[in-house]
């Protein structure tokens, strides 16, 4: 089953250095100043943009500033219709529907 939330913002604030880091697109791995300087041993990094929420680094020392909401019925239906069109085009037999 596909995720039920839409990511509006993927961001955190590092409690160590106070920097806010935000990932804006898939595989946009962004770390705060102290994460970069320590080689990932301190601070925090985010990844995923609007596709997924990933956190790396000192996971006990950040404030989550991400914003999410549930998909609307219209967005869910559009997603499922798009998947059906792709299935027809590429001959997929097993497709995931968002419920």
C-alpha positions in Angstrom: 0.0 0.0 0.0 1.3 3.5 -0.9 1.8 6.2 1.6 -1.2 8.3 2.6 0.5 11.6 3.2 1.7 14.4 1.0 4.9 16.0 2.0 4.7 19.8 1.8 8.1 20.5 3.5 11.0 18.3 4.5 13.0 20.2 7.0 14.7 20.1 10.4 16.5 22.4 12.8 19.7 21.2 14.4 19.6 21.8 18.1 23.4 21.9 18.2 24.1 24.7 15.7 20.6 26.0 15.2 20.8 25.7 11.4 17.6 24.8 9.5 18.2 22.3 6.6 15.6 21.4 4.0 15.5 18.8 1.2 13.6 20.1 -1.8 13.8 17.1 -4.2 14.3 13.4 -4.3 17.9 12.4 -3.3 18.6 16.0 -2.2 20.8 15.1 0.8 21.4 18.2 2.9 23.3 18.4 6.2 23.8 21.2 8.7 27.1 22.9 9.3 28.1 20.7 12.3 27.1 17.5 10.4 29.3 18.4 7.5 32.3 19.5 9.7 32.1 16.3 11.8 31.7 13.9 8.9 28.2 13.0 10.0 29.0 12.2 13.7 27.2 15.3 15.0 24.4 17.4 13.7 21.6 16.3 11.4 20.9 15.8 7.7 17.7 15.4 5.7 16.9 13.7 2.4 14.0 12.9 0.2 12.5 16.2 -0.8 8.7 15.7 -1.4 9.1 11.9 -2.0 10.2 10.6 1.4 11.4 11.8 4.9 14.9 10.6 5.8 17.0 11.7 8.7 20.7 11.0 9.3 23.1 12.0 12.1 22.4 12.8 15.7 18.7 11.7 15.7 18.2 12.8 19.4 19.2 16.4 18.7 16.9 17.9 16.1 13.5 19.6 15.8 11.3 18.4 13.0 9.9 21.3 10.9 8.4 19.1 8.2 4.9 19.7 7.1 2.6 16.9 5.8 -1.1 16.4 5.1 -3.3 13.6 4.0 -3.9 13.1 0.3 -7.3 14.4 -0.9 -9.7 12.0 -2.5 -9.0 13.8 -5.8 -5.2 13.4 -5.5 -5.6 9.7 -4.6 -7.9 9.1 -7.6 -5.6 10.9 -10.0 -2.6 8.8 -8.7 -4.5 5.6 -9.2 -5.7 6.6 -12.7 -2.1 7.5 -13.6 -0.9 4.1 -12.4 -3.6 2.4 -14.4 -2.5 4.2 -17.6 1.2 3.2 -17.0 0.1 -0.4 -16.4 -1.7 -0.4 -19.7 1.2 1.3 -21.5 3.9 -1.0 -20.1 1.9 -4.2 -19.6 2.1 -4.3 -15.8 -0.1 -6.9 -14.3 0.3 -6.1 -10.6 -0.1 -2.4 -9.7 -0.2 -0.7 -6.3 -3.3 1.3 -5.6 -3.4 4.1 -3.0 -6.3 3.3 -0.7 
